[in-house]
């Protein structure tokens, strides 16, 4: 192995970077996911001069969206080739952490938790891990050994979901973190603001997400079939997202006889524009943490009809900003979709209430302040208190 850690920010003065990192983040990848978007928001809004953040991409790919976006923030980005073994990356990470000498290392995804802990050992850095989504699922996805390592170390995690945090405390095993703070996701509310668009522009129902089994697109398509069979309305459904299930789902629309009302748009970078034409959002996932798309729809002034998963009951006020439907109750889901599509006044009223809640609770200022509060609760001492935590 080449022992030299790749420095993926050659335009910066490396000596200056090595002397000034206070908060070091590590993330598995920098693609289009919600986790990566939240990390970008955090880095974008931290006071750079005060906190001097830097980032490590565990599997470096310069073509990924958020690598380019974070580069534009002038945040130093380091990374390890995807072909390196986990052991080689752990050693390189520890070497880099000793050179950077940060005060805190934050793993922004569950599967790099142990790496943050390992890199912090023998340094002054406090290590903090993350839990984003269902605890049992995250633990099992890493396999027995990695699942335990990423659960047990570091001992402090930040979760984006009350539901996920509560599941940790109920978990029967012994290898669980000792402290969890909850920091809900945040949004750029200026970017997600479609609430004043004329009602006539909104002529379809939106769904957003990767085309993966956990998102349960199959039951969304069955709901579309049920609504069509009632004859009450023909509800156009547009799905933004891509993934391995696309061909199978397109075939399912044909077999259900709904191919004329369902459109698969593929991945899109402009979610606000997509949501601006929708009457409301439907979300049918069976497992969630704090889903970005639900918050984004609410910030756009859209009601949300969603299956009960993760923190959706905390985000969507049932009967006020949308409807929360019990898991697997496809009949009730179809009824709510029909009701909102047919009732323009109710749809508008719920959308305005959704936007108002987003303004109160989903801001990026809250994301930054809550994250820093969680760091302090874990034992981090901020020597620059009183100088402002956000970028101007």
Secondary structure by P-SEA (a helix, b strand, c coil): ccccccccccccaaaaaaacccbbbbbccccccaaaaaaaaaaacccccccbbbbbccccccccaaaaaaaaaccbbbbbbccccaaaaaaaaaaaaaaacccbbbcccccaaaaaaaaaccccbbbbbbbcccaaaaaaaacaaaaaaaaacccbbbbccaaaaaaaaaccccccccbbbbbccccccccccccccccccccbbbbbccccccccaaaaaaaaaaaaaacccbbbbbbcccccaaaaaaaaaaaacccccccccccccccccccccccccccccccccccaaaaaaaaabbbbbccccccccccccccccbbbbcccaaaaaaaaaaaaaacaaaaaaaaaaaaaaaaacccaaaaaaaaaaaaaaacccccccccccccc
